[in-house]
Amino acid sequence: ITAIAITQDAKFLATISDAEVQKVCIWRWTLAVELPACTLELPKEYGFQNYLIFNPTNNKELISNSKTQTIYYSWTFNKLVGKFSQSVFHLNLTQVLSATMEGKLVVWDIYYPPPSSSTSNFPFIKPRKLVHLQKESITVLTTVDSYIVTGDIKGNIKFYDHTLSIVNWYNHFKLSAIRTLSFSKTSASRPTEKSNLSADCTLKGDLFVVRDFIIGTYDATVYHLTADGTKLEKLFVEPRDAVCAISCHPYQPLIAVGSICGMIKVWDYEKKKYLFSRAFEKGLGVQSLTYNPEGALLGAGFTEGTVFILDSMSLENESPEPFRYSRTSVTHVSFSHDSKYMATADVSFTVAVYMVVVKNGQRVWEYLARLRSHQNSIRSLLFGVHLDSNDPRLLSLGKDRFLIEYNLIKSYKDHLEVLDIHRTDQGNYPTCMVWYPPLQGALPAYLQQWLQSETFQFHHQNVQKDTSWTSLWVAY
């Protein structure tokens, strides 16, 4: 510390450090706190400040000086206000209101210097008072008509008048934390005999007249509230966490989207229309999704290792119970061309296989076997076809640079047979793989040009030398 000062009432200390980048700190030394109330780093061009003093008549002002420059400081609060969430201009006063995550409201006065001011003509704000509205964090602050409106972390929506006296609130909807409030552009209708408006909470008990509004919550749900009759309508629900899985239907314009929050939603991407969804129980996060070749089934892998086989049109369970053979996140799901097999890969470098069997005249899915076949993360899991027999082939590609083919015919309960292991590279990590040929559908012009290039022809000839792997392309 190179300089220290104390306020006239002995409540605050100010210090300047002697580090290369100097820091000015204000300390509430009378409280049992070890961190400064506020800190400011000084630019080097201000020179090395070695003296500091408070204004004897105003604790919020200080000055310091170096050998060549003097700095004036102004700091604001001497109370903990918490982190600010949102701010608005006051309805009819030259004030600004800021809500905090501590349930408080900071009232700022806006000062407009006179035109003749010799210092600055720019307006500035100073804190006027701190109002402790509630215990819950205030997440939304806005204004509408004659009301100041707040939304909080408990899902409550409260209306205040210009003096910050509460007028009415909605707390019986059991909503998640409020993320946004958007009021209708249409003014609220005047009460009539047929109106079913609620009474406000004032002593007069006047009718509470407010515009209809939209509510967005932190669990990604959007509601519409009609004030007349207090009707709450759920408009739609979106995933509230990261989307990690997307799969397109093989022949219909459908796309399934899975989220870490445990929701699967199916959309028509031509009509841009939401069709149906399913929200799984808490703790189940969707990590991978794949349609089977016919588009009738949807395989889903979850973050905690569960595997579901779902009806693609209803998202109901195709099997009575989900499969729980993995203890870690299921990153890949793949179906064979005849939909007789389904394979999964997880974070533990393990491949698991499930197959269709006939029981009591019905086709049901059963677990076959699993094998920790890689030493690093599995990058791709792919079914193919034996051209001579039309039987399915299964291959996995790992970051350990191994491409492994499994023998499904010789595999049996709790035993997954390995047919072949191929080292793909000595130095680079593989990222994905696809079958070639055939390449179905029209190709982009740039890809057609690449297929005709000398580079492609060279690699193609080299791959053809090994007849067991002519159909597979591995990308790095």
N, C-alpha and C positions, 0 to 999 in steps of 0.2 A: 504494500500500500504506500503510495507516494503522497497522498493527501487525504484528509478526513475532515468532515464537518458535521455539526449537530444542529437540529432546529432549536428555535427559541424556547419551545415548550418541551424539549428533550424527548420527543416521541420518535424521531427519525434520525438515522445516520446516513451520511453519503460518503462514499469512498471513491478514489481513483487509483487504479492499479498501476504498477510500474513496469508492466509487461511491454513487449514490443508493440502489440496492439492493445492500447489502453481501454479499460472498461470502467464506466461510471455506474455505480450500483447504489440503490436506495434500500435501506434496511429498516425493518420494523423490529428494532432491537429489544423492545419491551415485551415482545411475544416470543413464545417458545418455537421459533422457526429458524432453520439453518440456511434458507435460501433467500436471496434478495427479492424485494417486492417488484423491482423492475431493473433492467440492465440495458446499457447502451454502449456499443463499441464505437470508438472514436477513429475517424480516418487519420492516417499518418500526416496528411497535409495540414492538419490543425496544429501540428507541433506537439511537443511533449508537455502536457498539462501537469503543473506541479503545485497548484493552489486551488482551493475550493471553499465556497461559503454559501450558506442559505440566505435568502431574503428574510430579514428579521420579522417582517410583517406578513409574509406569505410563505408557508411551508412548501408550496408547489413550485417555487422558483429558486434557481441556483445560478451561480456563475463560477467559472474556473478560468484560469489563464496559464499560458506558457510564456516564454520570454518575448514572443512576438504577436500572439493572438489571444483574444478573450472570447469565451463561449458562454452563451446564455442558454439555460435549460428550463423547460417547463414540463412537469409531470402531473398526472391526473389523479388517479384514485388512491386513497389510502385504505380501501376495503377490497376484500376478495369478491370479484363479480363473476368469476367463472369464464368459460369460453363463450364467445359470442356465436349465436346461431344465425339470426336474421335481423335486419334493420329496416325501418320504414320512416317516412316523414309523418309528423303528427298531422291530424286531420285539419286543424284550423289555427295552429300556432307555429311560430318559427322555431320548431323543435324537431329533434330526431329521436326516435326510440330504438333501442337495441335490446333484443332478448338474449338471454344467456342460458347455458346448459345447467345452471344452478337454480333455475326457476325465478331469476330476477329480471328486472327491466331497468335499463339505464336510460335516463332522460338527459339529452344533450341540448343546450341552448345554441342557436345559430347566431353569431354576431356579424353584423355588417358594418365595417368601418366607414366613417363618413368620407365623402369624396375628397375632403381637404386633408385627410390623414397623410402624414409624411412617411409613415412606415410601409404600409401595404394596403392595397385596395381590395384584397381578396378576403371573402368571408371565411370564418373559422368557427369551430365548435368547442364548447367547454362543457364538462359534465355539470349538471344541475343537481340531480338527486338520484338515489338508487332505491327502487321500489321492489320489495320482496313479495312477488305475487303468489308464489306457491312453492312447494317442495320439489315437484317433478320438473325435469328438464323441459324447457320450452323449445320445440323444434321448428315451429312455424310462427311467423309474425306478419300480419297483413292488415289492411284496412278495407272497409266497405261501407259506403253511405256514412252513417254517423257512428259506426262501431270500429273499435280496435279489436282484432281477432287473433287469438293464439291457438295453436295446436301443440300438444305435448307428447311426451314419450309413453304415457299411459293410454293414449287414444282419446283424451278429452279435448273438446273444442269449446273455447270460452269467448264470450263477447263482453267488451268493456265500453263504457262511454268515454268522452274526451278527458274526464277527470280520473280515469282508471278505476272507476267504480264498476263492479261486475253487474251485468244486465241479465245475462242468461248463459246456459251452457248445455252441451250434450255430452253425457258421460255414461249413458246406458246402452250404447251400441256394442260395447266390448271390442273395440277396434284395436289394431296394432298401433305402434307409434305413428304419429301423423307425419307424412313426408311433404305434402303440399295441399294447399286449399286454393280453389279457383272458383270465383263467384260469377254468376251469369251476367252477361252484358245487359240483360233486360231488367229494368227496375222492379222491385217487389210490388206486387199488386196491393191495392188498398183493400182493407178488410171489408167483407160484405156479410150478409146474414148467413150465407152458405160457407163462409170461411171456417176452417178448422185449425186456426192458429193457436199455439200454446201461449200461455201468459208468461211474462217475464218474471224475474225474481225480485223486483222492486216492491216497495210498500204499496205503490199504486196498483200493481198487478196489471199493467197495460198489456195489450196483445203484442207478442214479439213478432215484428214484421221484418223479415230479412229475405234477401234474394236466394233462389235455389243455388246450390253449389256442388262442385266436384271435390271428392276427398281422395287423395292418394296416400297409401300407407307404406311403411317400410317392409311389409311382407308382400309387396308388389301387387296389391289389390286396389282396384279403383271403384269407388262408389259414387252414386248420385243421390243427393239428399234434397227432397222436395219439402220446403218449409211448411207449406199449407198441408197439415195433416201429419207432418214429421215422418215422411216415408223414406226409408233408406233402401236403395236398390244397388245390388252388386252388379257392376258393369262387366268386368273381366278380371281374371287373375293371371299374372305373368310369373315366370320364374324369378325368384328373389335372389338367387345365387348364380354362380357361373354356369354357363351352358358348355358342357363337355362332350356331348354326344349328338350327332345328327345323322340321319339315315334317310335316303330317298327310296320310295316304293319302286319296285322294278318296272312297272308298266303304267301305273296311275300317277297323276300329278300330285302326289302326297309326300309330305316330308314330316318325319318324326323328330322332335327336339327334346333332349333330356337334360335336366339341370341337376346340379349338386344338391339342391333343396329337395330332391325326390319327386319332381314333377316331369311327366311326359306329356307333351302337347303335339297334336297332329294337325297340320295345316294343308289346305289346298293351295299350292303356290301359284297356280294359274289364276284362280279367282281371288287370291290373297285373303282367304277366309279361314278362320279357325273352325275346326270340326268337332274335336272332342279331346279330353285330357284325362289323366289320372294322377292323383297325388298319393304317393306312397307314405308309409308311416315314418315318423321322425327317426332319423338316424340312417335312413336309406337314401343315398345320393346316387343319381344315375351317372355312370362313368362311360358306358359304351352301349350302342344300339345298332342292330342290324336286322333288316328284313330278310326272310328266306326267299329263294328264287321265285316262288309262286306269289309272294306278297301276302300270304295268309297268316304268317306268323311274324312275331317281332321278338328277337332275342335281346335281353337287357342285362347288362352287368352293372353291379353296384359297388360303391366305394368300400363297403365293409365285407365284400366277398360273395354276397348273395347273387344268384343267377335266376332270372325269371324267363319263362317262355310264355308270351302273351298272344292272344288273338289280336291281329292287327287292326280289326275294325271296331272292337269294343274295349281293347286293352285289359280284358279280363284274363285271369290265369288259364293257360291251356293245360297245365298240370295242376293237380290239387294243391301241391305244396311247392314252394321254390326250392332250388338246390342250394345247399350251404356247405360246399366242400372246400371253399377257399377262405383263407383268413385275411386276405389283403384285397385291395382294389382290383376289380376285373377290368382290364384295359381293352381287351379285344373280344369280339364275338363273331363267329363265322359259321355259315351253313354250307353243307355239301350241295351239289347241283341237284340231287334227287331228294333233298330235305330229309334224308334218313339219319344224318349225323349233324351235330352241332358241336363246335369246339370253342373253348374260351382260353384266354391267357390272362395272367394276373401279375401284380407287381413283384411277386416272389419268384418270377422266372419259371412259372409252372404252367403247363398246358393240360387242360382237362377236356374230356370228350364225353358227349351224351348221345344216345341213339334211340331210335323209335323201335319199340317192340310191340307185339300183338298179345294182349291179355284179355281173356273173356270176350273175344271178338272185337276188341277195341284197340286202336293204336294209341300207345302211351309213350311218354318220354322217360328214359331211365338213365341214371349215371352209369358210365362204363368204366373209365379209369382216368388217372391223372399222373403226370410225371414232371418232375423238376428237371427239365432237359437243357436249360441254358444256365450260364454263369453270370449273365448280365441281362438288362431289360429286354423284353421281347418287343421287337419293332413292328412285326407284321405276322398275321396268322391267315393262311390262305388254303382253301380247298381247290382241288383240280380234278381232272378226269383221266383215268388210264384209257388211252385211245383204243387199246386192243380189247378191253373188257368192259368199258364204260363204268368201272367201279371208281368210287371217289378216292382221291389222294389228299393227304393233309401234310402241309409244310409250315414250319415256323422259322422266322428269321430273327436273330438276336443281335444285340449290340456287341456280343462276344465274337462276332464275325462268323458264326456258324449258321448254316442253313440245314435244317433237320427235317427229314421226311419220316413219317410214321407209318407203320404197317397196320392198317385198320382191320384187315382180314384176320390176322393172327393175334390181335389184341383181345383180351377177355377181361372179366370183372376184376378191377383193381390192378390191371397190368396193361400198360400202354407200350406196345412194341415199337422200337426204333428200326426203321428200314435202312436209312442211309444218313450220313453226316458229311456235309460238304463245307470246306473252308472257303469263304467268299473273297477274303482279302487279307493282306498282311498288316496294313496300316490304317486304312480308312474304316469308319463305322458305317454300316448299312442303315438306311432309314426306312425303306419300304420296298415292296416287290409287287409285280403284276405278271399275268400270263401273256405270252406272245409266241406265235399267233394263237387264236385269231384276234384281230382288232375289229370290233364290231362298230358299225355306225360310221358317219363321216368324220374325218379327221380335220383339225384346223390346218390352215395352209402352212404355218411354220413347222408343224409336226410332220406333215407330208414332205416338206423340204429336208428336214433332218433325216428322215428315213431313207432318203435318196443320197445322202452325203457320204463321202468317203469314210468319215469317222464311224458312222453307223455300220457300213458294209464291212469295215475291218473287224469291229467287235462281233458282228454277226457271224463272220467266218470263223473267228476264234471260238465262239460259243458252240458252233455246230460241230467242232471237233470232238466235243464230249456229248455223245448222243443222249445221255440220261438227263441232261439239263437244257436241252435245246429250247424248251418252251418257256423258260423263266428268265425274266429280266430283273436285276437287283439294282436299286439306285443308292447312291452314296451322297 
